[in-house]
Structure formats: C-alpha cells, structure tokens
C-alpha cells in the first residue's frame, strides 16, 4: 500500500541525489534525475513546483551553460519562437501554431526531445502552415548535454525573436535549462496539464491557463503572481487524418453513445460504469462504444454485466473525429472529464452527458469550465438529481438531441476567437492578467485530486515507481525498499494488461 509519506520520503531522497550529481559535475545524470523527480511527482501531485530544483536548474544555466541575450532589432519585430518538446497533433501545439500564423506572426518552430521523434502528422501541419522549422531530434542528443543545450539556446537567440512560447511536458529539464539561459525575450508557457507538477516555473514571464482551476493552482500552489497568468480557453482541431473505418454491426439502427479518453480518467470511481449500466438497461435502443486504451477493469465490467453486444470496446481509433461525427451522444468520463474529447463533440454538434456527484468537487468534471463556455449551461449533471432525466430526453427525443448539440456548437470557443485573443495577449499581455478564482473551491479540488492520484496508485497500478526503476535499475530495491511489493504488483498488472 502506497502512502503519501512514502512519496515525500522518495522526493527527499531524489532531491539529495539531484544535488549530489550537480555538485559532482555529472550534469547528464543531474538533468535526467530532475526529469525522474518530475515524472514521479506527477503521479501524486501533492506538490506543484519545487524551489530547490528550480534554483539548481537556474544555477546550472548561469554557471555551466551561460546566459545569452537575444539581440535587439531596430526593425519592427513580429517573430515568435514556438519551442516544443511534445511534437504531436494531440495537446495544444496545433492550436497555438495556427493562431500565430493567422495573426501574422513570423513563426520559428523549434522541436527538441531526447525521448520522442516529431509526429509525421504534425510535420504535415508545419509544412502547410509554412513556418520555419528546426528539429533537434534524438540523434542530436548523442552529444553531451551542455553542447546540446547551448545549440538550442544559440539557435533561438539567432532568430532575434521578441517572444517565445514553450509547449512542454512535466519532465522538461532540458527545455528549462535552455529558457533559464535566454535573456531579452518574453517567455510564455502553454499549460495543457494544470493539474500536475512541472519544472521550469521561474524562467517564464507569462503562463497560459485554460480554466479557473489552472489559474488558482498556478497562484496558490506554484506561487505565480496573478500578473503573470493569462486565461485562454482552447478549441478542438477539426482535421480528420484518415477515412472513417466504420462501426460494428451492433451499432446499426441504434442511438450511439460514445465514450472516450485516457483510461486513467475512468479510474478511482465506479460511477461512469454504473451510469453506463443504467442507461443500457433502461434503453434497449442504445449502444455504448468506448474508444481508447482499456485495461482489465473495462473487460471485467463488460463480462460481468453481460454487455458484450451493448458496451463495445473499440480500442484506439485514428479516425476519432469521424467516429464522433457518426455518433449521437457523448457520455463524459468520470471522475475526470475529457476536455478535448468534449470540444470535438461540440464541434460536431453532439450533445454531452457530463457526470458529477459532488458540487464542491466538480472542477475536474465540470465540462462548462473546461470548454470555456461559462457555467450553468446544462452539460454537466448531478447523478443524484437530474442526470437521468436529461439523458432520457436526449435518447428518446431526436429533435431535442439535435437542438442541444447545435447549442453547444454555438457556444464553443472558436478558432478565430482563439487567434484574436492569442495575438492580443502577445502584444499587450498585462491587459489580460489578474484573473479571479474561487480559492476555497480550488483548494478543495486540489486536495481531492491529490487523494484521487494516491488512490489510483493503490487501486490501479503503481506506475509512479517506473521512472525510479528506469533511472536506478537494480539499485532501486536498495534505495526504496518500501516500494518492493508495489514493484512486483506493477509487473504483474502489466502482464495482465498484455493478456487483455
């Protein structure tokens, strides 16, 4: 059984080792272990930033890399660097790149990652947008870490850009070092994951948060002042990257309810499964199609409830947008709502049944807030109050269903609006800061989410220990003996998932 005190104890050991590697001049291991710390902490999220690590990264950039100022230009400068370590069409990169191009900025796209290659679909988008592209791929990372970081820093400085937007995952020690080593350029960070820990907090001038919860977390737990926080909701990407692959025959002539998202969004509660069971039991004309990676819990649910022809697991689908366009209703994930999935539903005028249970703890499954369309608009419903009445109307009344979908489409944040707001925040950022938030509700949701993360580690699988084992190898069992049982449980569950 994992406990939060074990997580804190582990973090303390990691900090000591990070400092030791730094003092010894073993900078490759230092940066890698910072990433390990970040990956581990994102599985608990009792902390959202770490002052010790930020200070070490800044000192490393100043003392070992050297700070370089971007040269001033007397000419009008509309150059923006988009600095990316994610490299896919998933997340928020494409939205920001399109917004920059539509706003008339001269865009330099810079990708570097020691772990992944840039996705071909994103390369196609970059070609269509006609932006400048520089890729530091995995082969570049065969060089020593200081020369790698210097190379990226020098390339960015050479663009003479006045502004930079960074789009990176939680484990981003390399990009943090680059940003700490750059001066005379205004740095913005896109925050797609406002609920988890990340590094590189103190090297950023402005933060793009997409909802109230993110604003509150940034201010209360990352200790970022409100004059640095900009709230900018996002919109869904409408591109379809392949042809529609069809639905199983069981969906023919049925009211098709789609459910989708990372399997982690459905863990920690049985409420989504209970709602699904009740809907399928009451309405014989319905079928639920689940898109996404699934594990044993999904398979067991289908078998135990004898729903093999009613709750159908489709797995990952490259034609996801097509699937959304061919369904009738989206059933939201729970206990964590899916933002992009819901945005895509609105794009295709599909009504959404959002699930909630506790009014005070609704920030993670309040689709209205996630989608940036205001609250009290009838998307997220309490399972103990009106959820099933709303679902009944959607399932049995086609005209009502279409009307609700059309209303969502009209209310959603659009590409043009996003581009205009993005441009304005880049030209005059101070005018768009000082967002308000409800401190008491943010605090309750933060505590709830931290408890939820710990519950996932104990009920699902303890994947927090995977980055530790990856870095330490067999020494993991010596340094963290209290995780031995969890490590064995992780290996067993990985094998069971493969069997599924």
N, C-alpha and C positions, 0 to 999 in steps of 0.2 A: 504494500500500500504506500503510494507516494504521499508525502506531506509537504506543506508549503515551507516548513522549516528545513526540509531536505533541499528544496530549490534554493533557498537563501544560503545554506551551507555550501552548496555547489558553486553558487555565484562567487562567494568569498574565496574559494579555492581557485577558481578561474581568474579572478582579479589578481591574486598573488602571482599566479603563473604568467599572466599577461605582463605584469610589471617586471618579473624576472627576465623574461625573454627580451623585453625592451632594454633593460639595463645591460644585458649581455650583448646587445647589438645583433640579436637574432631576429631581424625585422620581418623576415618571411613568416616565421612562426608566430611572431607578435601579431601581425595582421590576420593570419589565419585563425588564431585563437580569439581575437576580437570578434570575428565572424561566428565562431563557435559559441561564444558567450551570447551573441545576439540571437542565433538560432535556438539555443536552449531557452532563453528568456521569453521568446515569443510564444512558447507553449504554456506559459503561466501568466505573464502579463500583470504581475503584481507591481512591477516597475515599468516605466515607460521611457526612461532615459537614464544614463549613468554618467555622473560628473567625472569620476575617475578616468573612465575610458575616453571621454571627450577631451580631457586635459592631456592625456597621453597621445592621442591622435594629433592634437594641435601642436604639441611639442615635437612630435616626430616630423610633422610637415615643416615646421620652422627650422629645426636644428639639422635634420637629415636630408630633407628634400630641398628646402629653400623656397621662400615665398617670392613669387613673381607677379608684378603688376601688369595688367593688360594696358597696352599703350593707348594714350589719349588720341583722339582724332578730331581735327578741326572741321571735318565734313559732317553733315547730318548722318547719324548712325542708327540704322534700323536693324542691325544684325543681332540675332538671338541664337545662342547655342542651346540645343536640346541634348542634354547629356543623359544617356540611357544605359542602364545595366540590366534591364528586363528583356527587351528585344523581341516582344511578341505583339500580335494584334489584340491580345487579351490585356486587361488592365486599362490604363488611360492614355497610353502613349499616342495612339492614332488621333484621339480627340484633340489633344493639345497640338500635335503637329498640323492637323488640318486647320485648327483655329489660327495658328501662327501664319500659315500661308495665306489663308483667307483675309487676314488682317494686313497683309502687305509686308510682313517682316522677311528679311533675308535670313533663311534658316540654315544653320550648320548642325546636322545630326551627327552626334558622336556616340558610338557604342563601344563599351569595353566590359568584358566579363571574363574572369578566369574559369567560369563553370559552364557556361552555355554559349551556343552559337546563335546568331541572329536568325529569327524565323523567316523562311522564304516568303511567306505571305506579307510580312512587314517590309521586306526588301522590295516587293512589288509596289506596295503603297508609297514607299520613299521614291521610287522611280516615277510613279505617276504624279507625285507632288513636286518633283523636280527640285528637291533640296540638295544642298551639298552633303555628301556622306563620307564619313571617316570611320572605319571599323577596325578596332583593336581586338582581334579575335584571340582564341585560346592559344594559338601558336605564338602570339606576341608575349604571352605570359611565361614563356620559357626563359625570358631574360630575367635578371634579378629585379626585385620589387622596386628598388629606388629608381632604376633606369626606366622601368615601365611607367611609374607614376610621373616621373619627370617628362616622359614623352607625351603623355596625355595632357599634362599641365601646359607644356610648351605649345602643343597644337591648339588648345583652346585659347591661350594668350595670343597666338598668332592670328586668330580670326578678328581681333580687335573689337569683339562684341562688347556691348554695354550691359547686356543682360544674359543670364543663363538660367535654364530650367532643368533641374535634375529629377529623374524618374528612376527610382532605385528600390530594391527590396530591403528588408530589415537588416540583413547581413551585407553591409556595404562599406567595409573598412577602406578598401582601395579608393572608391569614389570620395569618401570623406577626407582622406588624405589629400587627394587632388584639390578638393574645394578649400581645404584649410591652407593650401599652398598657392591660392589665387587671390589677388587683390585687385581693386579698382574695377570690379564687375559686380553688378547687383544679382544676387543668387536667390532663386525661388525653388521651393521643393514641392512637388506634387505628392500629396499624401493619400494614396488609394486605400491604405490599411490604417485607419485612425485608431483601431482597437489594439494595436500591438506595439511592442518595443521596437525601436530602431536606433542606429547610431548616426552621427553626423548632424546633431541638433544645433550646435553652436557656430557652425560655419555657414548658416543660412540667414538671409535677410528677411525673406517673406515665405510663409507657408500657405499652400492652397489646401484648405479643408473643404469637404463637400457637404457637411451637415453640422447641426448644432453639437452633437456629441463630440465630434472631432475638435471643434473649437474649444469645448470645455476641457477635454483631455489634454490638448496642447497647452492650455493656460494653467490648469490646476496641477497636472502631473508631469509635464515636460518643462514646466516653468518658463514658457514662452510668453512674452508680453503680448497683450491684445493688439498693440500697434504693429505687430508683425504677422498677424493672422488674417487671411482673406478667405471668405466662404464663397466657393464657386462650385455649384452643383454640376454634374456631368450629364451627358446624353448618350444613348446607345449608338453603336456602329451598325449601319443597315446593310453593309456589304454581305453578300452570300458567296462564299468561296468555292462552292461546288453545287451540283444539281441535287434536287430532292431525292432521297433514297427510298421514300415510301414508309408507310406504317404497316404493322402486322394486320392480318385479316380480321383479327378480333376487334379492331377499331372500326371496321366498316359499319356505317349507319348508326354509330354511337355518338353521344356527346363526349368529345375527347377532352379530358382534363390532363394537362401537362404538369409535371413536377420536375424540377431540375436544380442542379447546383452541386457544389462540392459535398461529398458525403458527410464531412465534418459539420455542416450546417444542420444536419438532422439528428446529431448525437447529443446525448445529455438529457433527452426527454422523449417520451413515447407519444406526445400529443399529436404530432404530424401523422403518425401511423394510426392513432385512434380516430382522428378526423377522417382519414382516408377510408378506414374500415366502415365507419358510419355512413359516409356518402355512398360507397359502393353497395352497402347492404340495403339502403333505402331506395336507391335509384338504379334499377336494372338497365336503364338505357345509357349508363355511363361506363367509361373505362378510363383508368389512370395509366398514363405512360410516363415512366421515370427515365430521364436522360442524365447520365453522369456515371462516374465510377461508383460502384456499390460493393459492399462487403457482406459478411455473413448475416448481419442484422437484417438487411433487406431481404435476403433469400429466405431466412427463417420466418420473417413476417408473412411472406407470400405463401410459403408451405403450410405454416400453422393455421392460417386463416383460409386456406384453400382458395386462393385468389390467382391461380396461375393464368387464367384467361381474363382477369379483370384488372390486376395491378401488374403491368408488364415492364420488366427491366430491359431497357434498350441499350444501356451502356453509353459510351461516349459517341457522339454524333458530330461529324464535321459539317453536316447540313443543319445545324441547330436553328438558324434563322428560318429556314424552310419549315422545320418542324413546328416552330412557333406559329408561323403563318397558317399552318394546316390544322391547328388545334382550335378548341372553342374557349377554354378557360385555363388560366394558370393557377395552380394551388401553391401558395407560398411555402417556402421551407420554414422549419421551426426546430430549435429555438433561435436560430439566426436567419434573418431574411436575406435574400439574394438581391443585391442592388441592380447589377447589370441584367440579370435574368428578367427582373421586373420591368426595367427600362425597355427591354426588347419586346416584352408583352405589350406595353403601352404603344410602342412604335407600330405594332401590327394590329392595334385596336382590339386587344384581347383583355377582357375583364380579369381581375385578380382577386382571389380569396386569400387575404393576408390573415395570419393566425396570431392572436395574442391571448394572454391569460391574466397577466398582472399589469394594471395600468401604470404603476410606478416603474416597472422594469420593461418598458415597451420600446426603448430606443433602438435595440438591436433588431426588432422585428416590426418597427413602425415604417412601413413602406412609403408613407407620405413624406416623412422626413428624409429618408434615403434618396427618394426620387426628386426632392426639391420642389414639391408642388403644394406645400402647406399641409396643415393637419386638419382633421375632422372632415375628410373628403370621402369617407366610406369605402376605403380599400382594406384596411386592417380591422378585423372584427374580433371581439372577445368571445372565446369559445363557450363561456358560461352565460352569454347574453344573446347576441343577435347573429352570430356567425352562421348558424344552420338555416335561419330564416333567409339571410342574404343568399346563401348557396342554393336554397330551394328556388328562389326567383331566377337565378342565373341558369340553372339546369332546366327548368320547366318552361321558361318564357324566352324564346329566341329573340324577340324584339327588345326586351329588357336587357338581355345579354349584349346585344349589339349596341344599344344606347350607352351602357356602362363602358364598353370598350372605346366607343367614339369619344366619350367624355374624358377618359384617360389620355387619349391621343391629343386632345385639345389642350390639356393642362400640362403635358410633359415639357421639360426643358429642351429646347431645340438647338440644332447645330448653329444656326445664325445667331441666336441669343448668346450661346456659349462663346462664340468667336468675338462678338462685340464686347462682352464682359471681360474676356481674357485680354483683349487689346487695351481696354481702359485700365485694367489693373497693372499692366506692364508700363503704361505711360504715366499713370498717376496712382501708384499703389496706396499711398497714405489715405486717399479718399475712400478706400474700400475696406479699411480695417476696423477694429473696435466692434466686432460682432458680439452680441449678447448671448448668454446661455443661462439655463437654469441649474445653478450649482448643486442644489440638493438632489435633483434627478440624475445629473451626470454622475455624482458620487455614488448613488445607489446602483446605477447601471454598471459603473466601473467595478464595484465590489462584487456584484452579481456575475459579471463576466469573468473575473479572476477565479471565483469559485467554480464557475462552469468549466473553465480551462483545466482546473485541477481534477474535476470530476471526469473529464474526457480522458485524462491520463490514466485514471484508475479503472474506468469502465470500458474504455475502448482499447487503446494500446498506448504504452508509454513511449511515444516516438520522440519525446524530448531528449532521451538519452542517446539517440542515434548519432547526433553530431559529436557528442563526447567520445563515443567509441571510435568514430571515424578519425578523430584527431589523436587520441591516446593509444588506440589499439589495445593490446593485452594489458597495458598499464591501467586502463580504465577500471579493472576489477580491484586494483590495489588502491587507487586514488578514491574511488567511490564505491566501497564495498556494500553500502546500504542500497545500491541500485542493482545488485546482482540478480535478485529474484525478478525484478522488473525487466531486466535484460533478457532473461530466459522467457518470460511471458511475451515480450515483443517478438522474439524469434519464432515462437510457437504460433502467434497470431498472424505473422507474415506468411507462414507456411499454410495456415488455414485459409487465408485470403487468396492465395495462389490456387488452392484446391477449388475454391468457389469460382 
